[in-house]
């Protein structure tokens, strides 16, 4: 058997992993020899050995090369997109991502490239596609998302051996977008204006105090909270997005502390509601969910009552992180409290920490004596 494991290193992450491969040479009756090199479809030793036996049998029977010839009939992107959505996207992606990728296909990709065969899609045609999207006035971020869906589709086609190699895709540069957040004064005005409706006040208050996304806020249950302790916490692991309960955005649950004021509010709310541990924390009187569209109308109404600009629910998440930064908390702390997957998502709040940066650069005004002393000590050590 020639089923072996080889080490592969990811060019993006630098992480190494072992991959089962099938690698053997087959000699034809006329004396010519061809080599078969493939990663095992089933990543186990047994799966690789079974694949080798199957391929050797097909080569001996003469059916393998016939299948290779038949496979040259490459489908169009439109035909293949159905298999891509059913066998890849719906299996490996969250419901919200499925909707996004279907939208990218139907709105942008299929009208432009749908009738093109997969092996005829080259870098030039992709560059033309990118140019046409931008000429239509699309935001570069929207164009980049559409190209991301196209890239996934072509990589899946490569895995299924419809194409030999994915063409180079050049993504447009996306300018950094400023985010909106409420000042401390605006936050007080918004909460004051929301007092006309205790339910909306509670959701706005909790979002500002925890930084939860609206979908996470809607799916938070009493069983996810630990309130009867000295240091209360919440466990965030699910989200309700576009009518479906799924894992939160980066699919990684995290535990976050709650302030004493937030815990007191929740305890009072639980006493009034008398809800079970699997009940939603924020819900309608009948226990049902608040409709996202109605919540958007409510927060905009509160903004008008407060005399401030209209904002979205996600602005409250930016407000939570921005207030932490302005009060001197480190980016690493903000990352953990927001549940960000990596620090890059948190770096956009760095410019809100001017006092912290001023303190850092202030050390340069310390007396030169200590610096000369250190330099002299270093010279003495070197001598």
C-alpha positions in Angstrom: 0.0 0.0 0.0 1.2 3.6 -0.7 -1.2 5.4 1.5 1.0 7.8 3.6 0.7 10.8 5.8 2.4 14.1 4.7 2.7 17.3 6.7 1.0 20.3 5.2 1.5 23.9 6.4 -1.3 26.5 5.9 0.0 29.6 4.1 -2.4 31.8 6.0 -2.1 30.5 9.6 1.3 28.8 9.5 -0.2 25.8 11.3 1.0 22.3 10.3 -1.3 19.3 9.9 -1.0 15.7 8.8 -2.9 14.7 5.7 -3.5 11.2 4.3 -2.5 10.9 0.7 -2.6 8.2 -2.0 0.5 8.2 -4.3 1.4 5.3 -6.6 2.5 4.7 -10.2 0.5 2.6 -12.7 2.1 0.9 -15.7 -0.1 0.6 -18.8 0.1 -2.5 -21.0 2.0 -0.5 -23.6 4.8 0.2 -21.1 3.9 3.8 -20.3 3.5 4.8 -16.7 1.3 7.4 -15.0 1.3 8.5 -11.4 -1.8 9.0 -9.3 -1.4 11.6 -6.5 -4.5 12.6 -4.5 -5.4 13.5 -1.0 -7.6 10.8 0.5 -11.3 11.7 0.3 -11.8 10.1 3.7 -9.0 11.3 6.0 -8.1 8.0 7.7 -5.6 5.3 6.9 -8.4 2.8 6.1 -10.1 5.4 3.8 -6.9 6.1 1.9 -6.2 2.3 1.4 -9.7 1.7 0.2 -9.4 4.6 -2.3 -6.1 3.2 -3.6 -7.7 -0.3 -4.1 -10.7 1.2 -5.9 -8.6 3.4 -8.2 -6.2 0.6 -9.0 -9.2 -1.7 -9.9 -10.7 1.0 -12.2 -7.3 1.5 -13.9 -7.0 -2.2 -14.5 -10.5 -2.4 -15.9 -9.9 0.6 -18.1 -12.9 2.6 -16.6 -10.8 5.1 -14.7 -9.5 6.9 -17.8 -13.0 6.8 -19.3 -14.4 8.5 -16.3 -11.6 11.1 -16.6 -12.6 11.8 -20.2 -16.3 12.1 -19.2 -15.4 14.5 -16.4 -14.0 16.9 -19.0 -17.7 17.9 -19.6 -17.5 20.8 -17.1 -20.8 22.3 -16.0 -21.5 26.0 -16.2 -21.3 28.1 -13.0 -25.1 28.3 -12.9 -25.5 24.5 -12.9 -22.7 24.0 -10.4 -24.0 26.7 -8.1 -27.0 24.4 -7.1 -24.6 21.6 -6.0 -22.4 24.2 -4.3 -25.4 25.5 -2.2 -26.8 22.1 -1.3 -23.7 20.1 -0.6 -21.3 22.7 0.7 -22.9 25.9 1.9 -26.0 24.4 3.7 -23.8 21.8 5.3 -20.9 23.9 6.5 -22.4 27.4 7.1 -24.8 29.0 9.4 -28.3 29.9 8.2 -27.5 33.6 8.0 -24.4 32.9 5.9 -26.4 30.6 3.6 -28.8 33.5 2.9 -25.9 35.9 2.3 -24.2 33.5 -0.2 -27.4 32.8 -2.0 -28.0 36.5 -2.4 -24.4 37.1 -3.7 -25.0 34.4 -6.3 -28.4 35.5 -7.5 -27.8 39.3 -7.5 -24.2 39.5 -8.7 -22.4 36.3 -9.8 -25.0 34.4 -11.9 -26.1 37.4 -14.0 -22.5 38.0 -15.0 -20.8 34.6 -15.0 -23.7 32.1 -14.8 -23.5 30.8 -18.4 -19.7 30.4 -18.3 -18.2 27.0 -17.8 -16.1 26.6 -14.7 -12.9 25.8 -16.5 -13.3 29.0 -18.6 -13.4 31.3 -15.6 -10.0 32.9 -15.6 -8.4 35.8 -13.7 -9.2 38.2 -16.6 -12.9 37.3 -16.4 -12.9 37.7 -12.7 -11.2 41.1 -13.0 -13.9 42.2 -15.5 -16.5 41.0 -13.1 -15.0 43.1 -10.3 -14.7 46.1 -12.5 -18.4 45.8 -13.5 -19.6 45.6 -9.9 -17.7 48.7 -8.9 -18.9 50.5 -12.0 -22.5 49.7 -11.0 -21.8 51.8 -7.9 -21.5 48.9 -5.5 -19.7 49.4 -2.2 -16.2 47.8 -2.3 -17.2 45.8 0.7 -20.2 44.4 -1.1 -18.0 43.5 -4.1 -15.5 41.9 -1.9 -18.2 39.7 -0.2 -19.4 38.6 -3.7 -15.9 37.7 -4.7 -15.5 35.7 -1.5 -18.6 33.6 -2.4 -17.2 33.1 -5.9 -13.8 32.0 -4.4 -15.5 29.4 -2.2 -17.5 28.1 -5.1 -14.3 27.7 -7.3 -12.4 26.0 -4.5 -15.2 23.5 -4.1 -15.1 22.9 -7.8 -11.4 22.3 -7.5 -12.0 19.8 -4.7 -14.4 17.9 -7.0 -11.8 18.0 -9.8 -14.0 20.1 -12.2 -11.1 22.5 -12.5 -7.4 21.9 -12.0 -6.6 25.2 -10.2 -8.6 28.2 -8.9 -7.7 31.3 -10.8 -6.1 34.2 -9.0 -8.8 36.5 -7.4 -7.9 40.1 -6.7 -10.1 41.5 -4.0 -10.8 45.3 -4.0 -9.4 47.4 -1.2 -12.0 48.3 1.3 -11.5 51.7 3.0 -11.8 51.6 6.8 -15.3 52.6 7.8 -15.9 54.8 10.9 -18.3 53.3 13.4 -20.9 55.2 15.4 -21.3 55.2 19.2 -23.0 57.2 21.8 -21.2 59.6 24.1 -21.8 59.3 27.9 -24.3 62.2 27.7 -26.2 60.7 24.8 -26.4 57.4 26.5 -28.1 59.0 29.5 -30.5 60.8 27.3 -31.4 57.6 25.4 -32.1 55.7 28.6 -34.1 58.5 30.0 -36.2 58.7 26.8 -36.8 54.9 26.8 -38.4 54.9 30.3 -41.9 55.2 28.6 -41.6 51.5 27.8 -39.9 49.3 30.5 -39.2 46.4 28.0 -37.3 48.6 25.5 -35.5 50.4 28.3 -34.3 47.0 29.7 -33.1 45.8 26.3 -31.2 49.1 25.6 -29.8 49.2 29.1 -28.6 45.6 28.9 -27.1 46.0 25.4 -25.1 49.1 26.6 -23.9 47.2 29.7 -22.9 44.0 28.0 -22.2 44.8 24.3 -24.4 41.9 23.1 -25.5 41.9 19.4 -29.2 42.1 18.9 -29.4 38.4 17.9 -27.5 37.3 21.0 -29.7 39.6 23.1 -32.9 37.9 21.7 -31.6 34.4 22.4 -30.3 35.0 25.9 -32.1 32.7 28.4 -32.3 32.7 32.1 -30.3 29.4 32.3 -27.4 31.3 30.7 -27.2 33.7 33.7 -25.5 33.1 37.0 -26.8 35.9 39.3 -26.8 34.5 42.9 -23.1 34.8 43.4 -20.6 37.5 44.3 -19.4 37.9 40.7 -22.4 37.4 38.4 -21.8 36.2 34.8 -23.6 35.3 31.6 -22.8 32.6 29.1 -23.2 33.7 25.5 -23.4 30.8 23.0 -26.4 31.3 20.7 -27.9 33.9 18.4 -31.3 34.4 16.7 -30.8 35.6 13.2 -33.2 35.8 10.2 -35.7 33.5 11.9 -33.3 30.7 12.9 -31.4 30.0 16.2 -27.8 29.2 15.6 -24.3 29.5 17.1 -23.1 33.1 17.7 -21.2 34.9 15.0 -17.8 33.2 15.3 -19.3 30.0 16.6 -17.4 30.2 19.9 -19.3 30.6 23.2 -17.8 32.8 25.9 -18.5 33.7 29.5 -18.6 37.4 30.4 -19.0 39.2 33.8 -22.0 41.3 34.6 -21.9 44.6 36.6 -23.6 44.7 40.0 -26.2 47.2 38.6 -27.0 44.8 35.7 -27.3 41.8 38.0 -29.7 43.8 40.3 -31.9 44.7 37.3 -32.0 41.1 36.1 -32.9 39.8 39.6 -35.8 42.3 39.8 -36.9 41.3 36.3 -36.9 37.6 37.1 -39.0 38.2 40.2 -41.6 40.1 38.2 -41.6 37.7 35.2 -41.5 34.4 37.1 -40.0 32.7 34.1 -38.3 29.3 33.8 -34.6 28.7 33.1 -35.2 27.9 29.5 -37.3 31.1 29.0 -36.1 34.1 27.1 -34.8 36.9 29.2 -36.2 39.6 26.8 -39.6 38.6 25.3 -43.2 39.7 24.7 -45.7 39.1 27.5 -46.7 35.8 25.9 -43.0 34.6 25.9 -42.6 35.1 22.1 -39.7 36.9 20.5 -39.6 40.6 19.7 -39.7 41.2 16.0 -36.4 42.7 14.8 -38.2 45.3 12.6 -40.4 46.4 15.6 -37.3 46.7 17.8 -35.6 48.9 15.1 -38.7 51.2 15.1 -38.6 51.3 18.9 -35.0 52.4 19.2 -35.4 55.1 16.6 -38.4 56.4 18.4 -36.4 56.5 21.6 -33.7 58.5 19.8 -36.3 61.1 18.6 -37.6 61.4 22.2 -34.0 61.9 23.4 -33.2 64.5 20.8 -30.3 62.6 19.3 -29.6 61.1 15.9 -31.2 57.8 15.0 -29.0 54.8 15.6 -29.2 51.0 15.2 -29.0 48.3 17.8 -25.5 47.5 16.8 -24.5 51.0 17.7 -25.1 50.0 21.4 -22.4 47.3 21.0 -19.9 49.9 19.7 -21.0 52.2 22.6 -20.2 49.4 25.1 -16.6 48.9 23.7 -16.0 52.6 23.2 -16.9 53.5 26.8 -14.5 50.9 28.0 -11.7 52.3 25.8 -12.4 55.9 26.9 -12.2 54.8 30.5 -8.8 53.3 30.1 -9.4 49.6 29.8 -7.0 47.7 27.6 -7.7 46.3 24.2 -7.2 42.8 25.4 -9.9 43.3 28.1 -12.3 44.8 25.5 -11.6 41.8 23.2 -12.6 39.3 25.9 -15.6 41.3 27.0 -16.9 41.6 23.4 -16.2 38.0 22.6 -14.1 38.9 19.6 -12.4 36.0 17.8 -9.1 38.0 17.4 -7.6 41.3 18.4 -8.0 42.8 14.9 -11.7 43.3 15.5 -10.9 45.3 18.6 -8.2 47.5 17.2 -10.7 50.0 15.8 -11.3 51.2 19.4 -7.7 52.0 20.0 -8.0 55.7 19.0 -10.4 56.2 21.8 -7.7 55.7 24.4 -5.8 59.1 24.2 -5.1 59.4 27.9 -3.6 55.9 28.0 -1.3 56.8 25.0 -0.4 60.1 26.7 0.6 58.2 29.8 2.7 55.8 27.7 4.7 58.6 25.9 5.1 60.5 29.2 7.9 58.2 30.3 10.1 59.9 27.7 10.1 63.0 29.8 11.7 61.2 32.8 15.2 62.5 33.8 18.1 61.4 31.6 20.1 60.3 34.6 18.4 56.9 34.7 19.1 56.4 31.0 22.8 57.3 31.3 23.1 55.1 34.3 21.6 52.2 32.5 23.9 52.9 29.5 27.0 53.0 31.8 26.0 49.7 33.4 25.6 48.1 30.1 29.1 49.3 29.0 30.6 47.9 32.2 29.0 44.5 31.6 30.3 44.5 28.0 33.8 45.4 29.2 
